[in-house]
Amino acid sequence: MKGIILAGGSGTRLHPITYAISKQIMPIYDKPMIYYPLSILMMTGIKDILIISTPQDLPLFQRLLHDGGQYGLNIQYASNPFPMGWHRHS
């Protein structure tokens, strides 16, 4: 089984801090926010994980998590250049 973490978006609700850094990299208590969904996948035994983010934020995740080997994981990355989020259609 494989896991997917969607870590994209523009973070407009958290501006101005998200102008400089992805909200998933921001710390919540003592670790980056992305560690929380990552740990849930790990606890369920999922070791193959795809992280999808924007082209400008992917290097941040790659620098933080590398290939996941240090956690016993296989992390791959994919780019989503146009995150659309949730939109209400009238």
C-alpha positions in Angstrom: 0.0 0.0 0.0 1.2 3.5 -0.7 0.4 6.8 1.0 -0.1 10.3 -0.5 0.4 13.5 1.4 -0.9 16.6 -0.4 1.3 19.4 0.9 0.6 22.1 -1.7 -1.5 25.2 -1.7 -0.8 28.8 -1.3 -1.6 29.1 2.4 -3.6 32.3 1.8 -5.5 32.0 5.2 -2.1 32.1 7.0 -0.6 35.1 5.2 1.7 36.9 5.7 3.8 34.1 7.2 3.1 31.7 4.3 4.6 34.2 1.8 8.0 32.9 3.0 7.4 29.3 4.0 5.0 26.5 3.3 2.5 26.0 6.0 3.4 22.3 6.1 7.0 23.2 7.1 5.8 25.5 9.9 6.3 24.0 13.3 3.3 22.9 15.3 4.5 22.5 18.9 7.9 20.8 18.4 7.9 19.6 14.7 7.0 20.6 11.2 3.3 20.1 10.4 4.1 17.5 7.7 5.4 15.2 10.4 1.9 14.6 11.7 0.4 13.0 8.6 3.7 11.3 7.9 3.7 9.7 11.4 0.1 8.4 10.9 1.1 6.7 7.6 4.1 5.2 9.4 2.0 3.9 12.3 -0.3 2.2 9.8 2.7 0.4 8.2 2.8 2.4 5.0 6.4 2.9 3.9 6.0 4.1 0.3 4.9 7.7 0.4 4.3 10.3 -2.3 4.5 14.0 -1.3 2.8 16.4 -3.7 3.5 20.0 -3.4 4.2 23.2 -5.5 7.4 23.4 -7.5 8.8 26.2 -5.2 8.1 24.2 -2.0 9.3 20.7 -3.1 13.0 21.5 -2.4 12.0 22.4 1.3 10.4 19.0 1.7 13.3 17.2 0.0 15.8 19.0 2.2 13.8 18.1 5.3 12.9 14.5 4.5 15.4 13.4 1.8 14.4 10.0 0.4 12.9 8.9 3.8 15.6 6.3 4.4 16.4 7.7 7.8 12.8 6.9 8.9 12.7 3.5 7.1 10.5 5.0 4.4 10.6 5.4 0.6 9.5 9.0 0.0 9.0 10.3 -3.5 8.0 13.7 -4.7 5.7 15.1 -7.3 5.0 18.7 -8.4 1.6 20.3 -8.7 2.2 23.7 -10.3 -1.4 24.9 -10.0 -2.9 24.0 -6.7 -6.6 24.9 -6.8 -7.8 24.0 -3.4 -11.5 23.7 -2.7 -13.8 25.9 -4.7 -17.5 26.3 -4.4 -19.3 26.2 -7.7 -22.6 28.2 -7.9 
